[in-house]
Amino acid sequence: WWPLRNKPNVLFLHFSEMKADHEGSVRKIAKHLGFKPTEEQWPKILEYTSFAWMKENQAKFEVGTLMPFPFILPGGMVRKGAQGKAAEDGMSPEIQAVIKDWAEKMVRDEAARKWLFEGGALPP
């Protein structure tokens, strides 16, 4: 995915960006997909993509069975909705080390790993 980051049909959004501007991020996704919701549809779209709705329905977002390593404790996927709070939500230093190790194996490009963990502007 990293070599394709600047292609016009690829949209990169980082968690930190989505947390900083939920509505703007959702509108950016819709625009990228060519989806033009009506003004009547936007409130429901924003509700169903909100942290509050996801937290209330977190069983729909569990990824524990999708990863090749123990990612996070059950119920921890939709945590507090804040960056830097993983430890408070059950991500142990051991799990963090495994994730870092897997990231180094799976994402060889150092700039890609940096963006994966920190977000920010995409390098050229």
N, C-alpha and C positions, 0 to 999 in steps of 0.2 A: 504493500500500500504506500510505503514512503516514497518510492521513486515516482509515483503518480500524483503526488500532493499538489502540484501546480497545474494539473490538467483541468480544463474548464468543466468537465463532468464529475469532478471530485470535490467534495466539501469536507474540510477538516474542522471539527469543533472540539474544543477541549472542555472538560468538566468545569474548569474555573471560568471559562468564558460564558458557559451556559448559566452558571450560578450568578454571575455578575449581571446578566441581562437575559432572563428567561424569555420574555416576550420577543425581544429582538432576535434571539437565537432561533426560536420557533419560526418566526417570520422569515429569517434567513434560509432555513431549511425548506420552507414552503416555496419560496422564490426559486431556490436552486432546483427544486423538483418540478417547477412550472405549475404548482398547485395554487389556485387562487380562491381561497375560501371567501364566502360571503361575510359581511359584517356580523350577520346573525350566527354564523358558525364559529367565529373566533372565540367567544367566551368559553364554549365547551372544549375547543381544542386546547386553549390555555389551561383550563381546569384539568383535563386528562393528562397533560404533560407537566403539571405542577408537582413540586416536591410533596406537598400535602396529600395529593391524590395518590401518588406513588407510594408514599409511606403507609397510607391507609390500605393499599392494595399490594403490599410488598411481596406477597407470595407469587405474584405474576412476574416478578423481576429477579427471582433467585437464580444464580448462575453456578451454584455449587457443583452441579452435575455436568457442566459444560467445559470445565477447565481440567487440564491434566495434573493439577495440583490442588491442595486445599486452599481455596481462595479466601474465604471468610466464613465465620460462623453463621449458621442458619439465622435468618432475621437481620443480618447485618448488611445486606446489600443496599437497602435504602436506610441509611443511617440517620444522621442528624442534618444532612444537607449542607455540611460545612467542610471546607478543605482543612486538612491538618488534624482531623478528629478521629482518624482511623483507630488509633490505639484505644480510645474511649469506647469504641464500638466493637471490640473483639479482634482486631487485627493485631496479632502478637508480633513481637520482633522476629520470631521464627518464621511466621508466614511472610512477613515483609522480606526476609532474606531469601526465601524460596521464590517469591515473585521477582525480586531483583535478579536472581540467578537465571530464572526462565527468560526474563526480558533480555538478558545478555546473550542467551542462546538463540532466542527467536528473533530479536531485533538487533542485528549486527551493527547497524549504522548508529554511531554515537549521538549524532544530532537528532535522530529519530527517537532514541531512548530518552534524551533530554526533554524533547517535546512531550513524549508520552507521560513522563512523570511531572513536568513543570508547566506545560502549556506555553503560551506566548505566541509571538509571531512565527510563522513558518519561514524557514530559511529558503533561499532560492534554490 
